[in-house]
Amino acid sequence: MTEDDARAWLAARFPHENIAQLHAYVRLLLDENERQNLIGKASVERVWARHIVDSAQLLALAPGAAPWLDIGSGPGLPGMVLACLSDQPIGLVEPRALRAAFLERVRAALGLAHVVIHPLPIARVPSGRYGAVTARAFAPLAEILASTVRLTDPSTIWVLPKGRSAESELAAVRSAWHGVFHVEQSVTDPEAKILVATRIQQVRR
C-alpha cells in the first residue's frame, strides 16, 4: 500500500472531520518523533500506510465494541488513531513517562474527551470490563491474554496485529487458552496478519 493508497482508503471509509483529526495527530507524532523515538525513522515516509491505516483497519474487526483498551500504546498506535476515528471510549496504557506525557498532550490538543491515559503497567490498571482489547508490537499473544483477561468478559474481542507471527503465536496458546480464534489479512501488507479472538478462557490444570 502506497501513501496515496492509504489516504484514499481512509477517505472512502471515514468522514472528513475524522480525517482532519488524523492529520493533526500525524503532525504531532512526527514533530515529537524529532525528540523521542516514537516510530522508526525508516517508516516516517510511510507513516500513513505503515502506522495510520495499519491501526485504523482494526475498528471494523470489532464493530460496536466498547470501551476499547490499547495496551503498550507507545505513541498512540493503534489507540490514538482509533480515538480519532470513533467516539467510543478508549483507554491507552503506556507506562513510559515520556510517551504517556505525549499521549496526554495529544488528547488535550485534539479534544479527545473519550480517551483516558493510564501511565502505568497493565497489571496496575484498575479493574473494569472492556469490550475490545488491542495491542501493537507489545508482547506475544500468551502474555497479552494473561495480562488482560481480568479486564474482560466472554464477549470481549481481542484485535491484535501480529505481522508474520500470527499463526505461530496462535498455535503456541492453544493448549493454555480456549476461545474462538481466527486470523484476518491486513490491508497494508500481504504478509501481515491480525489475530481476532473472543470467548477467551484460560485452561484449568
Rosetta constraint file for C-alpha pairs under 8 A:
AtomPair CA 1 CA 5 HARMONIC 5.73 0.50
AtomPair CA 1 CA 6 HARMONIC 6.43 0.50
AtomPair CA 1 CA 49 HARMONIC 6.21 0.50
AtomPair CA 1 CA 187 HARMONIC 7.84 0.50
AtomPair CA 1 CA 188 HARMONIC 5.41 0.50
AtomPair CA 1 CA 189 HARMONIC 6.97 0.50
AtomPair CA 2 CA 6 HARMONIC 6.17 0.50
AtomPair CA 2 CA 46 HARMONIC 7.55 0.50
AtomPair CA 2 CA 49 HARMONIC 6.45 0.50
AtomPair CA 3 CA 7 HARMONIC 6.34 0.50
AtomPair CA 3 CA 46 HARMONIC 6.14 0.50
AtomPair CA 3 CA 47 HARMONIC 7.75 0.50
AtomPair CA 3 CA 48 HARMONIC 5.80 0.50
AtomPair CA 3 CA 49 HARMONIC 5.67 0.50
AtomPair CA 4 CA 8 HARMONIC 6.17 0.50
AtomPair CA 5 CA 9 HARMONIC 6.03 0.50
AtomPair CA 5 CA 49 HARMONIC 7.79 0.50
AtomPair CA 6 CA 10 HARMONIC 6.36 0.50
AtomPair CA 6 CA 48 HARMONIC 5.89 0.50
AtomPair CA 6 CA 49 HARMONIC 5.12 0.50
AtomPair CA 6 CA 53 HARMONIC 6.19 0.50
AtomPair CA 7 CA 11 HARMONIC 6.11 0.50
AtomPair CA 7 CA 48 HARMONIC 6.96 0.50
AtomPair CA 8 CA 12 HARMONIC 6.16 0.50
AtomPair CA 9 CA 13 HARMONIC 6.71 0.50
AtomPair CA 9 CA 53 HARMONIC 7.81 0.50
AtomPair CA 10 CA 14 HARMONIC 5.94 0.50
AtomPair CA 10 CA 19 HARMONIC 7.33 0.50
AtomPair CA 10 CA 53 HARMONIC 7.14 0.50
AtomPair CA 11 CA 15 HARMONIC 7.12 0.50
AtomPair CA 11 CA 16 HARMONIC 7.29 0.50
AtomPair CA 11 CA 19 HARMONIC 7.18 0.50
AtomPair CA 14 CA 18 HARMONIC 6.43 0.50
AtomPair CA 14 CA 19 HARMONIC 6.81 0.50
AtomPair CA 14 CA 85 HARMONIC 7.15 0.50
AtomPair CA 15 CA 19 HARMONIC 6.53 0.50
AtomPair CA 16 CA 20 HARMONIC 6.18 0.50
AtomPair CA 17 CA 21 HARMONIC 6.41 0.50
AtomPair CA 18 CA 22 HARMONIC 6.42 0.50
AtomPair CA 18 CA 84 HARMONIC 5.86 0.50
AtomPair CA 18 CA 85 HARMONIC 5.32 0.50
AtomPair CA 19 CA 23 HARMONIC 6.33 0.50
AtomPair CA 19 CA 84 HARMONIC 7.85 0.50
AtomPair CA 19 CA 85 HARMONIC 7.59 0.50
AtomPair CA 20 CA 24 HARMONIC 6.33 0.50
AtomPair CA 21 CA 25 HARMONIC 6.18 0.50
AtomPair CA 21 CA 84 HARMONIC 5.68 0.50
AtomPair CA 21 CA 85 HARMONIC 7.96 0.50
AtomPair CA 21 CA 110 HARMONIC 6.95 0.50
AtomPair CA 22 CA 26 HARMONIC 6.09 0.50
AtomPair CA 22 CA 81 HARMONIC 6.75 0.50
AtomPair CA 22 CA 84 HARMONIC 6.06 0.50
AtomPair CA 22 CA 85 HARMONIC 7.86 0.50
AtomPair CA 23 CA 27 HARMONIC 6.28 0.50
AtomPair CA 24 CA 28 HARMONIC 6.42 0.50
AtomPair CA 24 CA 110 HARMONIC 7.51 0.50
AtomPair CA 25 CA 29 HARMONIC 6.05 0.50
AtomPair CA 25 CA 81 HARMONIC 7.94 0.50
AtomPair CA 25 CA 106 HARMONIC 6.98 0.50
AtomPair CA 25 CA 110 HARMONIC 7.64 0.50
AtomPair CA 26 CA 30 HARMONIC 6.06 0.50
AtomPair CA 27 CA 31 HARMONIC 6.09 0.50
AtomPair CA 28 CA 32 HARMONIC 6.09 0.50
AtomPair CA 28 CA 106 HARMONIC 7.19 0.50
AtomPair CA 29 CA 33 HARMONIC 6.04 0.50
AtomPair CA 29 CA 38 HARMONIC 7.67 0.50
AtomPair CA 29 CA 75 HARMONIC 7.21 0.50
AtomPair CA 30 CA 34 HARMONIC 6.86 0.50
AtomPair CA 30 CA 44 HARMONIC 7.52 0.50
AtomPair CA 31 CA 35 HARMONIC 7.65 0.50
AtomPair CA 32 CA 36 HARMONIC 6.29 0.50
AtomPair CA 32 CA 38 HARMONIC 7.61 0.50
AtomPair CA 32 CA 102 HARMONIC 7.78 0.50
AtomPair CA 33 CA 37 HARMONIC 5.37 0.50
AtomPair CA 33 CA 38 HARMONIC 5.38 0.50
AtomPair CA 33 CA 39 HARMONIC 6.80 0.50
AtomPair CA 38 CA 74 HARMONIC 7.07 0.50
AtomPair CA 38 CA 75 HARMONIC 5.70 0.50
AtomPair CA 38 CA 99 HARMONIC 7.94 0.50
AtomPair CA 39 CA 43 HARMONIC 6.85 0.50
AtomPair CA 39 CA 44 HARMONIC 7.17 0.50
AtomPair CA 39 CA 75 HARMONIC 7.79 0.50
AtomPair CA 40 CA 44 HARMONIC 6.81 0.50
AtomPair CA 43 CA 47 HARMONIC 5.83 0.50
AtomPair CA 43 CA 50 HARMONIC 6.73 0.50
AtomPair CA 46 CA 50 HARMONIC 5.61 0.50
AtomPair CA 46 CA 51 HARMONIC 7.78 0.50
AtomPair CA 47 CA 51 HARMONIC 5.28 0.50
AtomPair CA 47 CA 52 HARMONIC 6.48 0.50
AtomPair CA 48 CA 52 HARMONIC 4.75 0.50
AtomPair CA 48 CA 53 HARMONIC 6.05 0.50
AtomPair CA 49 CA 53 HARMONIC 5.27 0.50
AtomPair CA 49 CA 54 HARMONIC 6.35 0.50
AtomPair CA 49 CA 188 HARMONIC 6.31 0.50
AtomPair CA 50 CA 54 HARMONIC 5.84 0.50
AtomPair CA 50 CA 188 HARMONIC 7.07 0.50
AtomPair CA 51 CA 55 HARMONIC 6.05 0.50
AtomPair CA 51 CA 77 HARMONIC 7.04 0.50
AtomPair CA 51 CA 78 HARMONIC 7.81 0.50
AtomPair CA 52 CA 56 HARMONIC 6.01 0.50
AtomPair CA 52 CA 77 HARMONIC 7.82 0.50
AtomPair CA 52 CA 78 HARMONIC 7.71 0.50
AtomPair CA 52 CA 81 HARMONIC 6.52 0.50
AtomPair CA 53 CA 57 HARMONIC 5.90 0.50
AtomPair CA 53 CA 188 HARMONIC 7.11 0.50
AtomPair CA 54 CA 58 HARMONIC 7.63 0.50
AtomPair CA 54 CA 78 HARMONIC 7.94 0.50
AtomPair CA 54 CA 186 HARMONIC 7.39 0.50
AtomPair CA 54 CA 187 HARMONIC 7.41 0.50
AtomPair CA 54 CA 188 HARMONIC 6.10 0.50
AtomPair CA 55 CA 77 HARMONIC 6.39 0.50
AtomPair CA 55 CA 78 HARMONIC 4.59 0.50
AtomPair CA 55 CA 79 HARMONIC 7.79 0.50
AtomPair CA 55 CA 81 HARMONIC 6.39 0.50
AtomPair CA 55 CA 82 HARMONIC 7.09 0.50
AtomPair CA 56 CA 78 HARMONIC 7.22 0.50
AtomPair CA 56 CA 81 HARMONIC 6.21 0.50
AtomPair CA 56 CA 82 HARMONIC 6.01 0.50
AtomPair CA 56 CA 85 HARMONIC 7.61 0.50
AtomPair CA 57 CA 61 HARMONIC 7.53 0.50
AtomPair CA 57 CA 186 HARMONIC 7.82 0.50
AtomPair CA 57 CA 187 HARMONIC 7.45 0.50
AtomPair CA 58 CA 62 HARMONIC 7.16 0.50
AtomPair CA 58 CA 159 HARMONIC 6.64 0.50
AtomPair CA 59 CA 63 HARMONIC 6.47 0.50
AtomPair CA 59 CA 82 HARMONIC 6.86 0.50
AtomPair CA 61 CA 159 HARMONIC 6.99 0.50
AtomPair CA 61 CA 196 HARMONIC 7.60 0.50
AtomPair CA 62 CA 132 HARMONIC 6.85 0.50
AtomPair CA 62 CA 157 HARMONIC 6.47 0.50
AtomPair CA 62 CA 159 HARMONIC 7.35 0.50
AtomPair CA 65 CA 131 HARMONIC 4.97 0.50
AtomPair CA 65 CA 132 HARMONIC 5.79 0.50
AtomPair CA 65 CA 156 HARMONIC 7.78 0.50
AtomPair CA 65 CA 157 HARMONIC 7.60 0.50
AtomPair CA 66 CA 88 HARMONIC 6.03 0.50
AtomPair CA 66 CA 89 HARMONIC 6.55 0.50
AtomPair CA 66 CA 90 HARMONIC 7.66 0.50
AtomPair CA 66 CA 130 HARMONIC 6.41 0.50
AtomPair CA 66 CA 131 HARMONIC 4.57 0.50
AtomPair CA 66 CA 132 HARMONIC 6.28 0.50
AtomPair CA 67 CA 88 HARMONIC 6.16 0.50
AtomPair CA 67 CA 89 HARMONIC 4.94 0.50
AtomPair CA 67 CA 90 HARMONIC 5.44 0.50
AtomPair CA 67 CA 91 HARMONIC 7.72 0.50
AtomPair CA 67 CA 129 HARMONIC 7.97 0.50
AtomPair CA 67 CA 130 HARMONIC 5.17 0.50
AtomPair CA 67 CA 131 HARMONIC 5.24 0.50
AtomPair CA 67 CA 132 HARMONIC 6.51 0.50
AtomPair CA 68 CA 88 HARMONIC 7.40 0.50
AtomPair CA 68 CA 89 HARMONIC 6.36 0.50
AtomPair CA 68 CA 90 HARMONIC 4.44 0.50
AtomPair CA 68 CA 91 HARMONIC 6.26 0.50
AtomPair CA 68 CA 130 HARMONIC 5.84 0.50
AtomPair CA 68 CA 131 HARMONIC 5.95 0.50
AtomPair CA 68 CA 132 HARMONIC 4.69 0.50
AtomPair CA 68 CA 133 HARMONIC 5.79 0.50
AtomPair CA 68 CA 134 HARMONIC 7.58 0.50
AtomPair CA 69 CA 79 HARMONIC 7.71 0.50
AtomPair CA 69 CA 90 HARMONIC 5.58 0.50
AtomPair CA 69 CA 91 HARMONIC 4.78 0.50
AtomPair CA 69 CA 92 HARMONIC 6.12 0.50
AtomPair CA 69 CA 93 HARMONIC 7.52 0.50
AtomPair CA 69 CA 130 HARMONIC 6.47 0.50
AtomPair CA 69 CA 132 HARMONIC 6.26 0.50
AtomPair CA 69 CA 133 HARMONIC 4.81 0.50
AtomPair CA 69 CA 134 HARMONIC 6.20 0.50
AtomPair CA 70 CA 78 HARMONIC 7.13 0.50
AtomPair CA 70 CA 79 HARMONIC 5.46 0.50
AtomPair CA 70 CA 90 HARMONIC 7.43 0.50
AtomPair CA 70 CA 91 HARMONIC 6.17 0.50
AtomPair CA 70 CA 92 HARMONIC 4.92 0.50
AtomPair CA 70 CA 93 HARMONIC 6.07 0.50
AtomPair CA 70 CA 133 HARMONIC 6.04 0.50
AtomPair CA 70 CA 134 HARMONIC 4.87 0.50
AtomPair CA 70 CA 135 HARMONIC 5.43 0.50
AtomPair CA 71 CA 92 HARMONIC 6.17 0.50
AtomPair CA 71 CA 93 HARMONIC 4.73 0.50
AtomPair CA 71 CA 94 HARMONIC 6.78 0.50
AtomPair CA 71 CA 122 HARMONIC 6.86 0.50
AtomPair CA 71 CA 133 HARMONIC 7.72 0.50
AtomPair CA 71 CA 134 HARMONIC 6.54 0.50
AtomPair CA 71 CA 135 HARMONIC 5.19 0.50
AtomPair CA 71 CA 136 HARMONIC 7.97 0.50
AtomPair CA 71 CA 138 HARMONIC 7.30 0.50
AtomPair CA 72 CA 92 HARMONIC 7.59 0.50
AtomPair CA 72 CA 93 HARMONIC 5.58 0.50
AtomPair CA 72 CA 94 HARMONIC 5.12 0.50
AtomPair CA 72 CA 95 HARMONIC 7.62 0.50
AtomPair CA 72 CA 135 HARMONIC 6.37 0.50
AtomPair CA 72 CA 136 HARMONIC 7.37 0.50
AtomPair CA 72 CA 137 HARMONIC 7.96 0.50
AtomPair CA 72 CA 138 HARMONIC 5.57 0.50
AtomPair CA 73 CA 77 HARMONIC 5.63 0.50
AtomPair CA 73 CA 78 HARMONIC 6.83 0.50
AtomPair CA 73 CA 79 HARMONIC 6.31 0.50
AtomPair CA 73 CA 92 HARMONIC 5.77 0.50
AtomPair CA 73 CA 93 HARMONIC 5.78 0.50
AtomPair CA 73 CA 94 HARMONIC 5.47 0.50
AtomPair CA 73 CA 135 HARMONIC 6.95 0.50
AtomPair CA 73 CA 136 HARMONIC 7.40 0.50
AtomPair CA 74 CA 94 HARMONIC 5.95 0.50
AtomPair CA 74 CA 96 HARMONIC 7.86 0.50
AtomPair CA 74 CA 99 HARMONIC 5.89 0.50
AtomPair CA 74 CA 100 HARMONIC 7.46 0.50
AtomPair CA 75 CA 80 HARMONIC 7.98 0.50
AtomPair CA 75 CA 99 HARMONIC 6.08 0.50
AtomPair CA 75 CA 100 HARMONIC 7.98 0.50
AtomPair CA 75 CA 102 HARMONIC 7.23 0.50
AtomPair CA 75 CA 103 HARMONIC 6.60 0.50
AtomPair CA 76 CA 80 HARMONIC 4.47 0.50
AtomPair CA 76 CA 81 HARMONIC 6.88 0.50
AtomPair CA 76 CA 92 HARMONIC 7.42 0.50
AtomPair CA 76 CA 103 HARMONIC 6.57 0.50
AtomPair CA 77 CA 81 HARMONIC 6.45 0.50
AtomPair CA 77 CA 136 HARMONIC 6.85 0.50
AtomPair CA 78 CA 82 HARMONIC 6.24 0.50
AtomPair CA 78 CA 134 HARMONIC 7.75 0.50
AtomPair CA 78 CA 135 HARMONIC 7.29 0.50
AtomPair CA 78 CA 136 HARMONIC 6.76 0.50
AtomPair CA 79 CA 83 HARMONIC 6.20 0.50
AtomPair CA 79 CA 90 HARMONIC 7.32 0.50
AtomPair CA 79 CA 91 HARMONIC 7.77 0.50
AtomPair CA 79 CA 92 HARMONIC 6.21 0.50
AtomPair CA 80 CA 84 HARMONIC 6.25 0.50
AtomPair CA 80 CA 92 HARMONIC 7.94 0.50
AtomPair CA 81 CA 85 HARMONIC 6.50 0.50
AtomPair CA 82 CA 86 HARMONIC 6.03 0.50
AtomPair CA 83 CA 87 HARMONIC 6.44 0.50
AtomPair CA 83 CA 88 HARMONIC 7.30 0.50
AtomPair CA 83 CA 89 HARMONIC 7.75 0.50
AtomPair CA 83 CA 90 HARMONIC 6.92 0.50
AtomPair CA 83 CA 112 HARMONIC 7.17 0.50
AtomPair CA 83 CA 114 HARMONIC 7.59 0.50
AtomPair CA 83 CA 115 HARMONIC 6.89 0.50
AtomPair CA 84 CA 112 HARMONIC 7.63 0.50
AtomPair CA 87 CA 114 HARMONIC 6.51 0.50
AtomPair CA 88 CA 114 HARMONIC 6.77 0.50
AtomPair CA 89 CA 114 HARMONIC 4.67 0.50
AtomPair CA 89 CA 115 HARMONIC 5.95 0.50
AtomPair CA 89 CA 116 HARMONIC 7.92 0.50
AtomPair CA 90 CA 114 HARMONIC 6.43 0.50
AtomPair CA 90 CA 115 HARMONIC 5.13 0.50
AtomPair CA 90 CA 116 HARMONIC 6.38 0.50
AtomPair CA 91 CA 115 HARMONIC 5.86 0.50
AtomPair CA 91 CA 116 HARMONIC 4.73 0.50
AtomPair CA 91 CA 117 HARMONIC 5.86 0.50
AtomPair CA 91 CA 118 HARMONIC 6.86 0.50
AtomPair CA 92 CA 115 HARMONIC 7.35 0.50
AtomPair CA 92 CA 116 HARMONIC 6.23 0.50
AtomPair CA 92 CA 117 HARMONIC 4.92 0.50
AtomPair CA 92 CA 118 HARMONIC 5.88 0.50
AtomPair CA 93 CA 117 HARMONIC 6.21 0.50
AtomPair CA 93 CA 118 HARMONIC 4.69 0.50
AtomPair CA 93 CA 119 HARMONIC 6.13 0.50
AtomPair CA 93 CA 120 HARMONIC 6.62 0.50
AtomPair CA 93 CA 121 HARMONIC 7.05 0.50
AtomPair CA 93 CA 122 HARMONIC 6.55 0.50
AtomPair CA 93 CA 125 HARMONIC 7.88 0.50
AtomPair CA 94 CA 99 HARMONIC 6.97 0.50
AtomPair CA 94 CA 100 HARMONIC 5.61 0.50
AtomPair CA 94 CA 117 HARMONIC 7.47 0.50
AtomPair CA 94 CA 118 HARMONIC 6.20 0.50
AtomPair CA 94 CA 119 HARMONIC 5.08 0.50
AtomPair CA 94 CA 120 HARMONIC 6.01 0.50
AtomPair CA 94 CA 121 HARMONIC 6.86 0.50
AtomPair CA 95 CA 99 HARMONIC 7.95 0.50
AtomPair CA 95 CA 100 HARMONIC 6.73 0.50
AtomPair CA 95 CA 118 HARMONIC 7.40 0.50
AtomPair CA 95 CA 119 HARMONIC 4.60 0.50
AtomPair CA 95 CA 120 HARMONIC 4.02 0.50
AtomPair CA 95 CA 121 HARMONIC 5.18 0.50
AtomPair CA 96 CA 100 HARMONIC 6.05 0.50
AtomPair CA 96 CA 119 HARMONIC 6.98 0.50
AtomPair CA 96 CA 120 HARMONIC 7.58 0.50
AtomPair CA 97 CA 101 HARMONIC 6.04 0.50
AtomPair CA 97 CA 119 HARMONIC 6.81 0.50
AtomPair CA 98 CA 102 HARMONIC 6.30 0.50
AtomPair CA 99 CA 103 HARMONIC 6.28 0.50
AtomPair CA 100 CA 104 HARMONIC 6.30 0.50
AtomPair CA 100 CA 117 HARMONIC 7.08 0.50
AtomPair CA 100 CA 118 HARMONIC 7.74 0.50
AtomPair CA 100 CA 119 HARMONIC 5.62 0.50
AtomPair CA 101 CA 105 HARMONIC 6.35 0.50
AtomPair CA 102 CA 106 HARMONIC 6.27 0.50
AtomPair CA 103 CA 107 HARMONIC 6.11 0.50
AtomPair CA 103 CA 117 HARMONIC 7.13 0.50
AtomPair CA 104 CA 108 HARMONIC 6.22 0.50
AtomPair CA 104 CA 117 HARMONIC 6.73 0.50
AtomPair CA 105 CA 109 HARMONIC 5.96 0.50
AtomPair CA 106 CA 110 HARMONIC 5.98 0.50
AtomPair CA 107 CA 111 HARMONIC 5.85 0.50
AtomPair CA 107 CA 112 HARMONIC 5.05 0.50
AtomPair CA 107 CA 113 HARMONIC 7.25 0.50
AtomPair CA 107 CA 115 HARMONIC 6.84 0.50
AtomPair CA 108 CA 112 HARMONIC 6.63 0.50
AtomPair CA 108 CA 113 HARMONIC 7.98 0.50
AtomPair CA 118 CA 125 HARMONIC 6.98 0.50
AtomPair CA 120 CA 124 HARMONIC 6.41 0.50
AtomPair CA 120 CA 125 HARMONIC 7.00 0.50
AtomPair CA 121 CA 125 HARMONIC 6.88 0.50
AtomPair CA 122 CA 147 HARMONIC 6.74 0.50
AtomPair CA 122 CA 148 HARMONIC 7.47 0.50
AtomPair CA 123 CA 147 HARMONIC 6.56 0.50
AtomPair CA 127 CA 150 HARMONIC 7.28 0.50
AtomPair CA 127 CA 151 HARMONIC 5.95 0.50
AtomPair CA 128 CA 151 HARMONIC 5.29 0.50
AtomPair CA 128 CA 152 HARMONIC 7.41 0.50
AtomPair CA 129 CA 151 HARMONIC 4.93 0.50
AtomPair CA 129 CA 152 HARMONIC 4.87 0.50
AtomPair CA 129 CA 153 HARMONIC 6.72 0.50
AtomPair CA 130 CA 151 HARMONIC 6.10 0.50
AtomPair CA 130 CA 152 HARMONIC 5.35 0.50
AtomPair CA 130 CA 153 HARMONIC 7.71 0.50
AtomPair CA 130 CA 156 HARMONIC 6.56 0.50
AtomPair CA 131 CA 152 HARMONIC 6.95 0.50
AtomPair CA 131 CA 153 HARMONIC 7.91 0.50
AtomPair CA 131 CA 155 HARMONIC 6.98 0.50
AtomPair CA 131 CA 156 HARMONIC 4.53 0.50
AtomPair CA 131 CA 157 HARMONIC 6.26 0.50
AtomPair CA 132 CA 156 HARMONIC 5.37 0.50
AtomPair CA 132 CA 157 HARMONIC 4.67 0.50
AtomPair CA 132 CA 158 HARMONIC 5.63 0.50
AtomPair CA 132 CA 159 HARMONIC 7.11 0.50
AtomPair CA 133 CA 148 HARMONIC 7.95 0.50
AtomPair CA 133 CA 156 HARMONIC 7.39 0.50
AtomPair CA 133 CA 157 HARMONIC 6.31 0.50
AtomPair CA 133 CA 158 HARMONIC 4.70 0.50
AtomPair CA 133 CA 159 HARMONIC 6.17 0.50
AtomPair CA 133 CA 160 HARMONIC 7.86 0.50
AtomPair CA 134 CA 158 HARMONIC 5.88 0.50
AtomPair CA 134 CA 159 HARMONIC 5.04 0.50
AtomPair CA 134 CA 160 HARMONIC 5.29 0.50
AtomPair CA 135 CA 144 HARMONIC 7.98 0.50
AtomPair CA 135 CA 159 HARMONIC 7.60 0.50
AtomPair CA 135 CA 160 HARMONIC 5.67 0.50
AtomPair CA 135 CA 161 HARMONIC 7.16 0.50
AtomPair CA 136 CA 160 HARMONIC 6.56 0.50
AtomPair CA 136 CA 161 HARMONIC 5.79 0.50
AtomPair CA 136 CA 162 HARMONIC 7.40 0.50
AtomPair CA 137 CA 161 HARMONIC 7.74 0.50
AtomPair CA 137 CA 162 HARMONIC 7.46 0.50
AtomPair CA 138 CA 144 HARMONIC 7.95 0.50
AtomPair CA 139 CA 143 HARMONIC 6.13 0.50
AtomPair CA 139 CA 144 HARMONIC 6.22 0.50
AtomPair CA 140 CA 144 HARMONIC 6.40 0.50
AtomPair CA 140 CA 169 HARMONIC 6.79 0.50
AtomPair CA 141 CA 145 HARMONIC 6.19 0.50
AtomPair CA 141 CA 169 HARMONIC 6.00 0.50
AtomPair CA 141 CA 170 HARMONIC 7.17 0.50
AtomPair CA 141 CA 173 HARMONIC 7.41 0.50
AtomPair CA 142 CA 146 HARMONIC 6.17 0.50
AtomPair CA 142 CA 169 HARMONIC 7.68 0.50
AtomPair CA 142 CA 172 HARMONIC 7.75 0.50
AtomPair CA 142 CA 173 HARMONIC 5.91 0.50
AtomPair CA 143 CA 147 HARMONIC 6.04 0.50
AtomPair CA 144 CA 148 HARMONIC 6.14 0.50
AtomPair CA 145 CA 149 HARMONIC 5.62 0.50
AtomPair CA 148 CA 152 HARMONIC 6.98 0.50
AtomPair CA 149 CA 153 HARMONIC 7.61 0.50
AtomPair CA 149 CA 200 HARMONIC 7.73 0.50
AtomPair CA 149 CA 201 HARMONIC 7.96 0.50
AtomPair CA 152 CA 156 HARMONIC 5.75 0.50
AtomPair CA 153 CA 199 HARMONIC 7.57 0.50
AtomPair CA 153 CA 200 HARMONIC 7.99 0.50
AtomPair CA 154 CA 198 HARMONIC 6.51 0.50
AtomPair CA 154 CA 199 HARMONIC 4.22 0.50
AtomPair CA 154 CA 200 HARMONIC 6.07 0.50
AtomPair CA 154 CA 201 HARMONIC 7.76 0.50
AtomPair CA 155 CA 198 HARMONIC 6.21 0.50
AtomPair CA 155 CA 199 HARMONIC 5.92 0.50
AtomPair CA 156 CA 198 HARMONIC 5.79 0.50
AtomPair CA 156 CA 199 HARMONIC 7.03 0.50
AtomPair CA 157 CA 196 HARMONIC 6.87 0.50
AtomPair CA 157 CA 197 HARMONIC 5.67 0.50
AtomPair CA 157 CA 198 HARMONIC 4.83 0.50
AtomPair CA 157 CA 199 HARMONIC 7.93 0.50
AtomPair CA 158 CA 195 HARMONIC 7.55 0.50
AtomPair CA 158 CA 196 HARMONIC 5.48 0.50
AtomPair CA 158 CA 197 HARMONIC 5.05 0.50
AtomPair CA 158 CA 198 HARMONIC 6.36 0.50
AtomPair CA 159 CA 194 HARMONIC 6.82 0.50
AtomPair CA 159 CA 195 HARMONIC 5.91 0.50
AtomPair CA 159 CA 196 HARMONIC 4.77 0.50
AtomPair CA 159 CA 197 HARMONIC 6.87 0.50
AtomPair CA 160 CA 194 HARMONIC 5.44 0.50
AtomPair CA 160 CA 195 HARMONIC 5.02 0.50
AtomPair CA 160 CA 196 HARMONIC 6.42 0.50
AtomPair CA 161 CA 166 HARMONIC 7.99 0.50
AtomPair CA 161 CA 192 HARMONIC 7.76 0.50
AtomPair CA 161 CA 193 HARMONIC 6.21 0.50
AtomPair CA 161 CA 194 HARMONIC 4.26 0.50
AtomPair CA 161 CA 195 HARMONIC 6.25 0.50
AtomPair CA 162 CA 166 HARMONIC 5.04 0.50
AtomPair CA 162 CA 192 HARMONIC 6.85 0.50
AtomPair CA 162 CA 193 HARMONIC 5.64 0.50
AtomPair CA 162 CA 194 HARMONIC 5.50 0.50
AtomPair CA 162 CA 195 HARMONIC 6.65 0.50
AtomPair CA 163 CA 191 HARMONIC 6.73 0.50
AtomPair CA 163 CA 192 HARMONIC 3.97 0.50
AtomPair CA 163 CA 193 HARMONIC 5.00 0.50
AtomPair CA 163 CA 194 HARMONIC 7.06 0.50
AtomPair CA 164 CA 191 HARMONIC 6.00 0.50
AtomPair CA 164 CA 192 HARMONIC 5.38 0.50
AtomPair CA 164 CA 193 HARMONIC 6.38 0.50
AtomPair CA 165 CA 169 HARMONIC 5.97 0.50
AtomPair CA 165 CA 193 HARMONIC 7.94 0.50
AtomPair CA 166 CA 170 HARMONIC 6.11 0.50
AtomPair CA 166 CA 183 HARMONIC 7.29 0.50
AtomPair CA 166 CA 193 HARMONIC 6.06 0.50
AtomPair CA 166 CA 194 HARMONIC 6.84 0.50
AtomPair CA 166 CA 195 HARMONIC 6.31 0.50
AtomPair CA 167 CA 171 HARMONIC 6.19 0.50
AtomPair CA 167 CA 183 HARMONIC 7.67 0.50
AtomPair CA 168 CA 172 HARMONIC 6.23 0.50
AtomPair CA 169 CA 173 HARMONIC 6.66 0.50
AtomPair CA 170 CA 174 HARMONIC 6.54 0.50
AtomPair CA 170 CA 181 HARMONIC 8.00 0.50
AtomPair CA 170 CA 195 HARMONIC 7.99 0.50
AtomPair CA 173 CA 177 HARMONIC 5.78 0.50
AtomPair CA 174 CA 178 HARMONIC 6.74 0.50
AtomPair CA 175 CA 203 HARMONIC 7.38 0.50
AtomPair CA 176 CA 202 HARMONIC 5.98 0.50
AtomPair CA 176 CA 203 HARMONIC 5.14 0.50
AtomPair CA 177 CA 200 HARMONIC 6.76 0.50
AtomPair CA 177 CA 201 HARMONIC 5.72 0.50
AtomPair CA 177 CA 202 HARMONIC 4.51 0.50
AtomPair CA 177 CA 203 HARMONIC 5.30 0.50
AtomPair CA 178 CA 199 HARMONIC 7.60 0.50
AtomPair CA 178 CA 200 HARMONIC 5.68 0.50
AtomPair CA 178 CA 201 HARMONIC 5.20 0.50
AtomPair CA 178 CA 202 HARMONIC 6.18 0.50
AtomPair CA 178 CA 203 HARMONIC 6.39 0.50
AtomPair CA 179 CA 197 HARMONIC 6.76 0.50
AtomPair CA 179 CA 198 HARMONIC 5.88 0.50
AtomPair CA 179 CA 199 HARMONIC 4.81 0.50
AtomPair CA 179 CA 200 HARMONIC 4.38 0.50
AtomPair CA 179 CA 201 HARMONIC 6.30 0.50
AtomPair CA 180 CA 197 HARMONIC 5.45 0.50
AtomPair CA 180 CA 198 HARMONIC 5.32 0.50
AtomPair CA 180 CA 199 HARMONIC 6.05 0.50
AtomPair CA 180 CA 200 HARMONIC 7.15 0.50
AtomPair CA 181 CA 195 HARMONIC 7.17 0.50
AtomPair CA 181 CA 196 HARMONIC 5.80 0.50
AtomPair CA 181 CA 197 HARMONIC 4.40 0.50
AtomPair CA 181 CA 198 HARMONIC 6.77 0.50
AtomPair CA 182 CA 195 HARMONIC 6.08 0.50
AtomPair CA 182 CA 196 HARMONIC 5.44 0.50
AtomPair CA 182 CA 197 HARMONIC 6.49 0.50
AtomPair CA 183 CA 193 HARMONIC 6.41 0.50
AtomPair CA 183 CA 194 HARMONIC 5.61 0.50
AtomPair CA 183 CA 195 HARMONIC 4.73 0.50
AtomPair CA 183 CA 196 HARMONIC 6.08 0.50
AtomPair CA 184 CA 193 HARMONIC 5.65 0.50
AtomPair CA 184 CA 194 HARMONIC 4.97 0.50
AtomPair CA 184 CA 195 HARMONIC 6.37 0.50
AtomPair CA 184 CA 196 HARMONIC 7.24 0.50
AtomPair CA 185 CA 190 HARMONIC 7.15 0.50
AtomPair CA 185 CA 192 HARMONIC 6.51 0.50
AtomPair CA 185 CA 193 HARMONIC 4.81 0.50
AtomPair CA 185 CA 194 HARMONIC 6.25 0.50
AtomPair CA 186 CA 190 HARMONIC 6.71 0.50
AtomPair CA 186 CA 191 HARMONIC 7.83 0.50
AtomPair CA 186 CA 192 HARMONIC 5.40 0.50
AtomPair CA 186 CA 193 HARMONIC 5.21 0.50
AtomPair CA 186 CA 194 HARMONIC 6.30 0.50
AtomPair CA 188 CA 192 HARMONIC 7.59 0.50
